[in-house]
Amino acid sequence: MSEPADRRYGPATVPTARGPLSTAVVEALRRPPRDLPADLGVDLDPADPITDEDLQLTLFLCYELHYRGWLGVDESWEWQPTLLALRARCERVFEAALRRLVGAPSVPAAGVAAGLAELVAADDGPSLAATLQRRADLTQFREFVAHRSVYHLREADPHSWALPRLGGPAKAALVEIQTDEYGNGRLDRMHAELFRSTLDGLGLDTGYGAHIDVAPAVTLATNNLMSLFGLHRRLRGALLGHLAAFEMTSSLPNRRYGNGLRRLGFDEVATRFYDEHVEADAVHEQIAAHDLCGGLVRVEPALASDVLFGAAAGLAVDRLFAAHLLDSWAAGRSSLRTPAPPALPPTVLPTVPLASTAAVPLAAG
């Protein structure tokens, strides 16, 4: 494959392995497609699949082949049968862990939109957003942004897998939401591009996938969850439920993130990503709950419980993510793996012009 003109849009560099399973996959991807050992991953049984570094990186390696691919990796690996078999083994373990974590949410008599509202109202996870607004220092805020870059630089892409799997009102609602996410066709308004401005303002590498190596398993899990739901038609209801919960819990936290950056001295260029979501997600919240998920369940009533499972799983994994960051900071350590992401000057990796801010090195340990 030819190397792109710049690193903004991918593919990303293959990350460093974190265990025997991801080592086998990384080594395989560096070569032409071939069969993997038949017994690879058959005895997979991690104590906690959601926070297992080897399992989550292995899933991420496999899933990224369906997005931008990996730099220098033969694109035929995407559909290599034995790699797909390994991915399926990992997925079974991951999905089982998610179902143990959240159980089977019941659908209230008032319907799926009411069920989503109940899940969101009952979500009592640690307030990462409040910490970032009021107390986090610049190093901690830069860590948070590095974590979130794994998703935000491809924002909306996992949920777009649902488009060809839907029809009628649910499809129309998803198109309405995704159109906003993709900036109504304007590059400078795409949410991924707005986030790139935030990265650049904080002195962080803006390349696609640049922070995968320092993102711990729980961060990868928040992304793998979306890919799991998005790449399986049988989980389309869970994918829409995840998106609904995402939109219904987004407006206030994004207001807090923007205010946190302003507290640290950043201007509207660096905060625009968060400010944009305050208004947009307040609208998306209603569309996602009533038109998207409600529309799906009116056509396919049997998917109501799947919608609530996807929402519950997304909220639960996000709670684990928030707890990881806050616990790490309370203990005086970085929430990232080492080494920390480098801060490249804009002349090395051009992005949308930004206000000048000093790049503060991110703590490595």
N, C-alpha and C positions, 0 to 999 in steps of 0.2 A: 504494500500500500504506500501511496505517496505521502510525505509529511506535509501537514497543513502550513499555510503561510504564517500563521501565528498560533499561539497556544490558547487563545480565548475560547475556542469553540470545540476543542477536542480533535482527535481522541486523546485521552490521558495516558500518561506513562504507567506501565504495569507496576502495581505497588509491591512492596516487600512482603514476603510470606510471613505468616504468624503461627505456623504449626505444620504438622505433617500433611494434612489435607490440602491446605492452601499452597504448600511447597510443591506438591505433586501437580497442582493445576498451573501454578506459575511456570514451572519447568516445562510443562507440556505446551503452554501457550507460546513459548519462545521458539517452538519448532513447528514444522508443517503439521496439519491435522493428522492424527493417528488415534488408534484405540487406546484408551486408558485401561489399566488393570481392572479386571472384572470385579475384583473384591474391594476396590477402593471405596471406602466409606460405608461398607455394609455393616460394620460393627459400631457405627456412629452413635454415641450415647453420652453427650456432654452433660455435666451436672446442671448447667443453666444455659440452654441454647441461645437465649436472647442476649446474653453478655459473653458468650464464648467467642474469643477473638478468631480462632481458626475457622469455625463454622460460618460466622458472619462475613469474614473476608472471602471465603470460598463462594458463598452465595453472591456477594457483590461482584466478584470476578466473573461469574457466570452471567449474571444479569446484565452487566455493562455491555456484553457482546450484543445485546438487543437494543442498546441505545447508541452510543457513539463508537463503540468498539474500544480496543486498546492500541496504542501506538506500536506499530511494527508487528502486530499480531494478524495472522492470516484470517480474513473475514469468514472463511469457510468453517472456522471453529464454532460459529454461532449455532449451527445445526448438527454438529458432530454427535452421533447417537450416544456414545459412551459418556461424553461430557453431560449431555442432557439427562442421562440416567443418574449420574452422580448428583446433578442439581436436584433431581426429583427426590433422591434420598435425603438430601439436606433440607429440602422444603418440607418433607413429611415431619421431620424432627422439629423444625421451626414452627410450622402451623400447629402441631400438637401442643407445643409450649404456649403459643398464643391462646389456644382454646382452654388450656388449663388456667391461664392467667385471668381470663375474663369470664369463663363459663359460657352459658348460652343465654344472652339477654332476652327477656320475654317482651313480646310486643303488647303494649297496652291497648285497651279497648278503644282509646281515642285515636289510635293509628300510629304510623311510623314517625311522623313529624313530632308528635308528642313524645314518643319514645326517645328520639334524638335529644329533644329539649331536656328530658329527665336525666339522660346520661351526662349532658353538659352541666346541668345544675348540680349534679352529685359529684362532679369531678373536683376532688379536694387535694390535688397534688401540690407540691411545694411551689411557691410563687417565684419562679426564676425571673419573670418579667419585672416584678416589684424590686428584686435585688438589683437587676441591671439598671432600672430607672433611678434608684436612690443611693445605692452603696457601691456598686461594682467599680473597680478602678479600670484604667485603660487596658492594662494587661488582660484582665478578666473579660472585658468586653471584646477584645480582639480574639480571645479564645472562643467565645460564643459565636462570633461571626465566622471563624474558621470552621467550627463544627457545622454550622448551618450552610456553609458554602457547598457542601456535598450535594444537598438538595437544591438550593436556590439557584445554582448556575444551570440547572436543567428544570427550573420550576415549571410545573403543570404537565410536563411530559408523561410521568407515570399515569396520571388520571386520563390523559388523552387516549390511552389504550382502550378505554371504554367506548369511544365514539363509534367504531364499526360494529360494536356489539349491542347497540341500542337502537331503538326506533321511537317515533312519536314524541310525546311531551318530555320524556327524560332526555332524549337526544338534543332536543331544542334547548333545554335548560343547560345542559353541559356545554353546548356550543356558546351560549351566552356568557357563561363563566369563563371558559377558556379563551374566548376572544379578548376579554379584559386582560387575562394573564399574559397573553402574547402581544399586548400593546396595540390591539386593533390594527395589526399589520405594520406598525411603525417600530423600527429597530430600537430607537432611543427610548421608547416607552415600554418595551418588553420588560417584565419583572426581573428576568434574569440579568438584563443589562443594567437595570437600576441597582440590583444587588452588587454587580461588578463595580459600580461607582462607590458603594459603601466599602467594599474590600479595598479598593484603591485608596480611598480616603484614610483608611486605617493602616495603610502601609503594608497590606497583605498581598500575596501573590494572587492575581486575578485569573490565572489560567484554569481552564476546566479540569476538575478533578485534582487540583494542585495540593489539596489538603487531605486526601484520602489516607496517606500513610500515617498521619498524626491523629486521625479520627478513631476513637476507640470503638469496640464492638457495639455498644449501645447506640452510638451515632449511626453506624452502618445499619443497625437493625431498624431505625426509624425510616431509612430509605428502602431497605430490603422488604419491609412490610408492604410498601406501595407497589414494588415490583412484583411481589408474590401475588397480590390481588390483581394487578393490572395484566399480568401475562397468562392468567387462567380465566377463561370465560366463565367457568363455574363459580368464580368469586367476584363476578361483576357487581353483585349487590353489595358485597363487602367494600369494594373499591369506591362505590358511590357513597356509602356510609362513612368511610374514612374521609372523603372529600368534604362531606357535610359537616362532620365534627371539626375538621380543619378550619373551615370557613366560620363556623359558629363560635369558635374560641380564639379568633385571630385579631379582631378589631382592637380590643382593649390592650392585649399584650403588645401589639405593634405601636400603639400610642405610647406605651411605656418605654419601648426600645428607642423610639425617636427622641423622647424626652431625656432618656439616659445619655444618648449621644450629645444632645444639646448641653446637658449638664457638664459634659467633659470638654465642651468648647467647639463642637463640630457644627457646621452650617447646614443649610437646607440641601446642599448637593449630596452630602454624605447621608442625610436622614431621609432623603426623598423616597427611598424604597419603603421604609416603614410608614411614612406619612401617607403614601399612596394607598397602602393597605388599610388604613384606618377607615377611609370612606368606602373603598371598593368592597371590602369584606363585610361591611355592615349591610350592603345591598346583597352580596353573594349569600349571606347567611339565610335570608328568606328564600332565595331562589333554590339553594341547595336542599334545604329541609322540605319545602313544600312542592316545588316544581320538579326538582331532580329526583329526590328519593320518593316523594309522594307520587310523582308521575310514574316512576318505575313500578312501584308496588300496585298502583291501580291496574297496570297492564299485566304484571307478574306478581300476584299476591304472595306466592310461595317464597319470594325473596325478602320478605319483610324482616325475618330473623337474621338473614345474612347482612342486611343493611346495618342493623344494630350491632352485630358482631364486629363488623369493620370499624364502626365508630368507636366501640368500646376498646378494641385492640389498639387503635391509633392513640386514643387518650391514655391508655395504660402504658404504652411504650414511651410516650412523651413524658409521662410522670417519672419513669425510670431514668430517662435522659436528664430531666431537670434535677432529680435527686443526685445523679452522678456529678453534675457540675457543682451544685451547691455543697455537697459533701466534700468534694475535692478542695474547693476554695476554703471551706471552714477548717480543713486540716492543713492549710497552707501549702498545698501542692497544685500543680497544673492539672486541669481536667483533660488535657491532651496527652497522647503518647509522645515520646521523644523520637527524633529531634523535633523542635518547633518549626513551623513553616517559615521560610525566609521571607523577608520583605524586599521585593524587587522594585527598583525605581521605575516610574512610568515610561522612561525612554527604552527600557528593556522589553516591557510588555504594554503596548499602547492601549489605552481605554478611553472612555468618554472623559473630556477635560474636567478636572476637579479642583476645588479650593485646596490651597497648600496646607498640609498638616504634617507634623513631624512623625516619622515612623519610629515607634517605640518597640524595641526588640521584645518578642514574646518569650515569657519564661519557659525554659526547656524542661524543667523537672518539677 
